[in-house]
Structure formats: C-alpha cells, structure tokens
Amino acid sequence: MKHRLIITVVTILLGASVACAQKFLYDVDFVLNFDNREINHSYEPSGTIFGFRLTPSIGVGLADSLGGTHRLMAGVSYIQPCGADWRHVTVTPTAFYHYTYRGFQMHMGFVPYLELPEALPDYLRSDSLAFAYPNIQGALFQYHSRWGYVMALCDWRGMMSHDTREAFRIVGGGKFSYDWLTAGGFAQMNHLSHNADTITGVCDDIVLNPLVGFTVGQYTPLDSLSLQLGYLGGLQRDRKYGGSWWTNGFVAEFYLGWKWIGFRNSLYVGQDQMPLYATYGQLLNQGDPRFRAELYNRTDLFFYIVRRSFVTCYAGWSLLLTDHGTISNQQQIVCRFSLDGLLRNPSKKKIRTLSWR
C-alpha cells in the first residue's frame, strides 16, 4: 500500500511538471549526527545519539503572471540509528506547498524546520528533538526584507486518538538589524490537551523572549563577533489540577567566529522555565530540559572540517555548568549535505552557524 502511494505521488508530480511545462524540482538533505553526552546532573540522562537522517524529495515549481512562485514538494525523512537494524528505523512524510511573493513566503503541510531563516533557540527546541522530529506539521509564514525578517509557525504535533493526546504550538519571532544593532525575539503558545478515551486535562506553556544585541564582526579582523541579551519569561498552567507557575529569567549569548573556528557561550539565570517537565516531559516542553536549572551555562567550541553552502561538517566540544555545581560535557560530530545548497550557491560559504537544525 505504501509503495502504491509513493508511486502515485511521483506520477502526479511528474505529470504536473510536464503538463505545465515548468520546472521539475528535486532535493536531497543528509545529516549525520554523533552526540555523546557525559552528564553529571539530574536534568537529563547521559547517553549517545548517533545516527543519520536522509530526506529525499521531488516536486514541481512554476511562476504565475503576478510575479509569485509556487513549489509543491513531497518526500520522506528516513532516520537510521547507528548500531541498530531495520526495526529501529523511523520514516516520516515530508510534503508541502510553498508560495513566494515579494519577500512573503507561505508553507503549508509537513514542512522541514530547515525552511526557517534561523534555528529556534534551545529553550524552544532541544537538539535531540531537532534531529528526531525534523518537520513542522502545519504551516509556516515568513516575511523577509533588507532589515530582517518576521515569521510565525503552527506545529500540530499530536492528533487526538485513543493512544495520543492533542498537542500543538504556535511560535512567532523575528529579527531587525540596523548597522551593528539587532533587536527581536520569540514568543510561543504551547498546548497539550486530552486524548479520546483515558486522559483528561489541558496544559498551557506560554513563553516570551525579547532580545537586543550587537554584531560588530565587520569592524574587526574576525568573521563574526556578537553579543545578545534578553528576558525569558513564561507561564505554565495545568488546568486539571489548578496550578499556575510564572517564570522569569535572563539569557545572554556571546559568539565569536574566525575562519574555521567557532566559540559560543550561552548563559541562563532565573527560575525553572519548565515546572511541569517532571510530569509531562517532552509531551509538553519541547526545549532543552537544562532550562529547568536556575543557573545554566553552556560553552561550545567547534571546528569546521568543511563549510560550504551545500555541506557543513564540524566537530564540537561543549562544557555544561548547572546550579547543582556540577560540570558535564558533550562531544559532537555533525555533517550536513544539501543538494539544494549545491544547486543554488555552489561556491558560497554557509552563513548560519550550526545550521543542520
């Protein structure tokens, strides 16, 4: 049955491409992720995430008489853990419609998170979930100009059924840049509801994060030099048991890049941003569970082995400090290949840092 569906989709896309005499599109995205976590605190367990994700897709593209462009893409994300067999493979669909007109973009369907202008911050999307769940299930809207961008997405990650709870979140964000000054931020409304039979109750997770910063790499011998500061506040509520928790904190991120070397330090100081994590875990909270700490500092040092528009490969080491007074560390090797990046910009270096997410 699955084979027939795939053949049908391919036939429709090929037929539409021929009938409209427009472009036949294709893309392949590959990510190899090795992440060894030697953890010395209670917020998450130690372990190793090692596997690859292969996402082939095909589609059709055309331009309309008003200057807009349209893409219809379909494919799959195939995730294979290393050291495992076929029984541990995860295959999820990728299928979306994309419309572009004068800076405005609309995506509808199962849309790769890679379509975002930059990765969501760690408190909204942890690196482990970013690898295992690559798609927005719903819609993504964006507007880009020379001053920056704004975006909004709806990710409907849980369907109400006998086995699963209804879950979705709406995330908005943007960034404005003028010379060396940047301003923007992110906001989220996250919702976890009941299932069809056995589970009742509704949980809410609201986050607000305004940011300001500066980027002055262009005035130095470095490729990149930036500092970003922001307030991180939230409201979590469990309507079933009548509990509400207001959370407040501050975040700071310093980044330095020169040629093939990168350094980043991220600091959070404040209250537990995920007070319901012990009860609901990642069913509700999609971010890094280390933001449950009142003090969390992460220092990343990474070295690019290859850095181009179509392939990014780096080795990294992370030092993690939490309010328990404990120090943990991670070692990473990440490689991402994008056929679309090769076709569009074969010689241009990748601008976004750690952009496989």
C-alpha positions in Angstrom: 0.0 0.0 0.0 2.8 2.4 0.9 4.6 1.6 -2.3 1.5 2.4 -4.4 1.0 5.7 -2.6 4.6 6.8 -3.3 4.3 5.7 -7.0 1.0 7.7 -7.3 2.6 10.9 -5.8 5.6 10.6 -8.1 3.4 10.1 -11.1 1.2 13.1 -10.2 4.2 15.4 -9.7 5.9 14.3 -13.0 2.6 14.7 -14.9 2.0 18.2 -13.4 5.5 19.2 -14.4 5.1 18.1 -18.0 1.6 19.5 -18.3 2.6 22.9 -17.0 5.9 22.9 -18.9 7.5 24.1 -15.8 10.4 23.0 -13.6 10.9 19.6 -12.2 12.4 20.0 -8.7 14.4 17.6 -6.6 16.4 17.8 -3.4 18.3 15.6 -1.0 19.2 16.5 2.5 21.5 14.4 4.6 22.5 14.8 8.3 24.9 12.6 10.3 24.7 13.4 14.0 27.1 12.0 16.6 26.4 13.5 20.1 27.9 11.9 23.1 26.6 13.3 26.4 28.5 12.7 29.6 26.0 14.2 32.0 26.6 14.9 35.7 23.2 16.4 36.7 19.6 15.3 37.1 18.0 17.3 34.3 18.7 14.7 31.6 20.4 11.3 31.4 23.8 10.5 29.9 23.8 8.8 26.5 24.9 8.9 22.9 22.7 10.0 19.9 24.3 8.5 16.8 22.5 8.2 13.5 21.8 9.7 10.2 18.8 11.3 8.6 18.2 11.2 4.9 15.5 13.4 3.3 15.0 13.0 -0.5 12.2 15.0 -2.1 10.8 15.8 -5.5 8.3 18.3 -6.8 7.3 20.9 -9.4 7.8 24.6 -9.5 6.1 27.4 -11.5 5.8 31.1 -11.7 2.5 33.0 -12.0 1.6 36.1 -14.0 1.8 38.3 -10.9 5.4 37.5 -10.1 4.7 34.9 -7.4 6.4 31.5 -7.4 5.0 28.1 -6.4 6.5 24.9 -5.3 4.9 21.5 -4.5 7.3 19.1 -2.8 6.9 15.5 -1.5 9.4 13.1 0.1 10.3 11.3 3.3 12.7 11.6 6.2 14.4 8.4 6.9 16.2 8.2 10.3 18.5 5.3 11.0 20.2 5.0 14.4 23.7 3.6 14.0 24.2 0.2 15.6 20.6 -0.7 15.0 18.7 -2.6 12.4 15.5 -2.0 10.3 13.2 -2.4 13.4 14.5 0.9 14.8 14.2 2.9 11.6 11.8 5.9 11.6 10.2 7.1 8.4 8.1 10.3 8.4 6.5 12.1 5.4 7.7 15.4 4.0 5.1 17.1 1.8 4.4 20.8 1.5 3.2 23.7 -0.7 5.4 26.8 -0.8 4.4 30.2 -2.2 6.7 33.2 -2.5 5.8 36.8 -3.5 7.9 39.9 -2.9 9.5 38.8 0.4 6.4 37.0 1.7 6.6 33.2 2.0 3.9 30.7 2.9 4.5 27.0 3.6 1.6 24.5 4.2 1.9 20.8 5.1 4.8 18.8 6.6 7.5 21.5 6.3 11.1 21.0 7.2 12.3 23.2 10.1 15.3 23.9 7.8 12.9 26.3 5.9 13.2 28.7 8.9 15.6 31.6 8.4 17.5 30.5 11.6 17.2 27.7 14.1 14.8 28.1 17.0 16.6 28.8 20.4 17.3 25.8 22.6 14.6 26.7 25.2 12.0 26.2 22.4 13.5 23.2 20.6 16.2 20.9 22.0 18.9 19.4 19.8 17.7 15.9 20.4 14.2 16.6 19.2 15.5 18.7 16.3 17.2 15.5 15.0 14.3 13.1 15.6 11.4 15.4 14.5 12.6 17.4 11.5 9.2 18.8 10.3 6.7 21.4 11.2 3.3 19.8 10.9 1.0 22.6 9.8 2.0 26.0 8.5 4.9 28.4 8.3 4.6 32.1 7.3 7.6 34.4 6.8 8.4 37.9 5.5 11.9 39.0 4.7 13.4 42.4 3.8 16.8 44.0 4.0 16.1 45.0 7.6 15.4 41.4 8.8 12.5 39.0 9.0 9.4 38.0 10.9 7.9 34.6 11.0 5.1 32.5 12.5 4.5 28.8 12.6 1.9 26.4 13.8 3.2 22.9 14.6 0.4 20.4 15.2 2.5 17.6 16.7 -0.2 15.5 18.3 -3.6 14.2 17.0 -6.3 13.3 19.4 -6.8 9.5 19.3 -7.1 6.5 21.6 -3.3 6.5 22.1 -2.2 10.1 21.6 -3.0 13.5 23.1 -3.9 16.5 21.1 -0.9 18.9 21.1 0.2 21.9 19.1 2.1 25.1 19.4 2.3 28.5 17.8 5.6 30.2 17.6 6.3 33.7 16.4 9.6 35.5 16.1 11.7 38.0 14.2 14.9 40.0 14.0 15.5 43.6 13.0 19.0 44.8 12.1 20.4 48.3 11.6 24.2 48.6 11.1 25.6 46.9 14.2 22.4 46.8 16.3 19.9 43.9 16.4 16.6 43.6 18.1 13.8 41.0 18.0 12.8 37.9 19.9 10.4 34.9 20.1 7.1 34.1 21.6 5.3 30.8 22.0 1.9 29.5 22.9 2.1 25.7 23.5 -0.9 23.5 24.2 -1.3 19.9 25.4 -4.8 18.5 25.7 -6.5 15.2 26.4 -6.9 12.0 24.3 -10.1 10.4 23.1 -10.5 7.9 26.0 -8.5 7.8 29.1 -6.6 11.1 29.7 -8.3 14.4 30.6 -6.9 17.8 31.4 -5.2 20.7 29.5 -1.8 22.2 29.9 -0.6 25.6 28.6 3.0 26.7 28.1 3.5 30.4 27.1 6.9 31.9 26.6 8.1 35.4 25.8 11.7 36.3 24.9 12.5 39.9 23.7 16.2 40.3 22.6 18.6 43.0 21.9 22.2 42.7 20.8 25.0 43.9 18.5 27.1 42.4 15.7 30.4 44.0 15.1 32.4 41.3 13.2 32.6 43.6 10.2 34.6 46.1 12.2 37.2 43.5 13.4 39.6 41.0 11.8 37.1 38.3 12.9 34.4 36.8 10.7 31.8 37.1 13.4 31.5 38.8 16.8 28.2 39.3 18.5 26.5 39.6 21.9 22.8 39.1 22.5 20.8 39.8 25.7 17.2 39.1 26.6 14.5 38.5 29.1 13.0 35.0 29.2 9.6 34.7 30.9 6.8 32.2 30.8 3.6 30.9 32.2 2.8 27.2 32.6 -0.6 26.0 33.7 -2.1 22.7 34.5 -5.9 23.3 34.2 -6.8 19.8 35.6 -5.1 20.4 38.9 -5.4 24.2 39.0 -1.8 25.0 39.2 -0.1 28.0 37.5 3.6 29.0 37.5 5.1 32.3 36.4 8.7 32.1 35.5 11.3 34.8 35.0 14.9 34.8 33.8 17.6 36.3 31.6 19.6 34.9 28.8 22.9 36.1 27.2 24.8 34.7 24.3 28.3 35.6 23.1 29.5 34.3 19.7 32.9 34.6 18.0 33.9 33.1 14.7 37.1 33.2 12.7 37.7 31.1 9.6 37.1 27.5 10.6 36.9 28.0 14.4 33.9 29.0 16.4 33.2 29.8 20.1 29.9 30.4 21.7 28.9 30.9 25.3 25.2 30.8 26.4 24.1 31.8 29.9 20.7 31.5 31.6 20.0 32.8 35.1 16.5 32.7 36.6 13.7 30.4 37.7 12.8 26.9 36.4 11.3 27.5 33.0 9.7 24.1 32.8 7.9 23.4 36.2 5.7 20.7 34.6 8.5 18.8 33.0 8.6 16.2 35.7 5.0 15.3 35.0 4.7 15.7 31.2 8.3 15.7 29.9 8.6 16.4 26.2 4.9 15.8 25.6 4.6 19.5 26.7 8.0 21.1 26.8 9.9 20.9 23.5 13.0 22.8 24.7 16.3 21.8 26.3 15.4 20.4 29.8 18.5 22.1 31.3 16.5 25.3 31.3 14.9 23.8 34.4 18.0 24.9 36.3 18.2 28.3 38.0 21.7 28.7 36.5 22.8 27.1 33.3 25.9 28.0 31.3 26.9 26.3 28.1 30.3 26.9 26.4 30.7 25.5 22.9 34.0 25.3 21.0 33.8 23.9 17.4 36.0 23.4 14.4 34.7 23.3 10.9 36.1 20.5 8.8 34.1 21.6 5.7 32.0 24.8 5.5 30.2 25.5 2.2 26.7 26.3 1.0 26.0 22.6 0.3 28.0 20.8 3.0 28.7 21.7 6.6 30.8 19.4 8.8 32.2 20.2 12.2 33.5 18.7 15.4 32.5 20.3 18.7 33.0 20.1 22.4 30.6 21.6 25.0 31.1 22.3 28.6 27.9 22.5 30.7 27.5 24.0 34.1 24.3 24.0 36.1 23.1 25.2 39.5 24.0 21.9 41.1 27.6 23.0 40.9 28.3 20.1 38.5 30.1 20.2 35.2 29.1 18.0 32.3 30.4 17.8 28.7 29.3 16.8 25.2 31.3 15.8 22.2 29.7 16.2 18.7 30.5 15.5 15.1 27.8 16.8 12.8 27.8 16.7 9.0 25.0 18.0 6.8 24.8 17.8 3.0 22.2 19.7 1.0 21.7 19.2 -2.7 19.7 22.4 -2.9 22.6 24.4 -1.5 24.9 22.9 -4.2 22.5 23.8 -7.0 21.8 27.4 -5.7 25.2 28.5 -4.4 28.0 26.1 -5.3 30.8 28.3 -4.1 29.2 30.4 -1.3 30.2 29.7 2.3 27.4 28.9 4.8 26.5 31.9 6.9 24.3 30.3 9.6 26.2 28.7 12.4 25.4 25.0 13.3 22.7 25.2 10.7 21.8 21.5 10.4 18.9 22.1 12.8 
